[in-house]
């Protein structure tokens, strides 16, 4: 590990030097990439240098204690320094192990989230709306920007499906644990007998792709325009501003109708298309690493039932890590950090375990 840290520190110094090179500063892409690497390496190097400082203190105090001949007061002071630095070295070593874990290259990206009401009809659509509200409030707490790209609502205020982007530093690193099937158990407003119903909604979290990362041949695209409509199919736009794009090679179809102009809807639809094609390429790559993914939390399998929201008991249970919290309304109000932190910690533990077995 420490050989790796030495090489990492050397790379950190190289990157730092390049960032001061006028030729690099004038190359926007190279400068952006190096700044991203610098930002990734900085916490590792800061922690490593903290380790070196504590290790030096530990070695010096150990040497004094081993040599002997110290008076009582000085020996007590050195012993205290020895004990303190020994504990710090052990703690920092564990922190460095986590920092050196392979970082998900998508963690700093913005995301596009898709929510679809599943089993349960209107009740599933209302639950999908609850999930959208929860994610919107969470993003607001983080000062991230939300932009609805496409929505299909029901007359009772539910959501059959919705696509929206979340723009903010580290958005994917937090939202990626939300991919999967979310199940709700509650008494629907339309239920006169007071019986608890179970319904579900699926969530897909996609890392947003940059234009340069996905090569799309314009000849592979077909564009359709139509009138944007509201709940119940009532037209809310008399012009054909909504846009549907079909990508022939993959069969991917995206549409956007939230903006007033066709141009803006087309731009958003293209962003969705790039992101979906990027995700497909990622999936093809990660399918070759199935064994590794199964050993970790949050693989992003949308068919996997990941969480249950039980209203009668005020309980939320995440089935991947066996976490149960009896503060359902609090979490639905966008206070998701407790759940996401627990998932991230479990993910780190799984990766550390897999690393130690290699």
C-alpha angles and dihedrals in degrees: 000000000000092000087056091049091053090053090046091053090050090052090047090056091048092052092046090053093048091052088063092051110108091216090058093044089056092050103079096194096046091045092049092050093047092047089052091051091045090052091050094048097043099079090046094052093043090053092044092053089048087053092050091051093050091043091054091051090048093050093047095048091046091051091052093048093047091050092055126192094108121142116245099259095045092045091053090051092049091046090053090050090048094051093046095049092044090056092045092051091052093048095046091047090059091046090052091052089058094044090052094054111115107273120228101247090215097055096100094047129107114247141224113214125198122195122187128184107237133179112002108055115225092002090056089050091052089049090051087055090052090053092049090050091050093051092044092053091046091052090048090053088054092046090242123149121244122201121184110220102177135358136179110195133188126228091252093057098265127131121235090187139343136184120197138161127230115205118197144102111286094004094140093046088063104032096045091084090062097071112114142053117321116200127202129198115194145119108270118229088238092055110102096182094058094238121158113243128197120219136155147212130199124227126200120189114196126186107237114246126223118233093247093055099062121053109210120182108217088215088066093060131086122190129208127182127204141161117281111240137195134215114323092018096285110153114242095177125050094198127069095252097138115097132208120190125194120196105206102202094052101027090230114154123193132174139185129192105157099098126072096230128064090223093057092046090050091052092051093045090052090051089053091047093051090049094050093049090047090052091050090053090048092049091052089053097044094046085073088060098050095134092055094046092051090057092057137069122252103023088167097237103163093203091058116101101230107167144018125207109201111190100184090057096034087233137143119192126189105204096198094069102015092247117161123184125180096209102088099154091047091055093043087056088068101271095132101141095096091057096041093046090054091050092048091050091050089048091053091048091052092049092048090050092049090047093052090052093055 
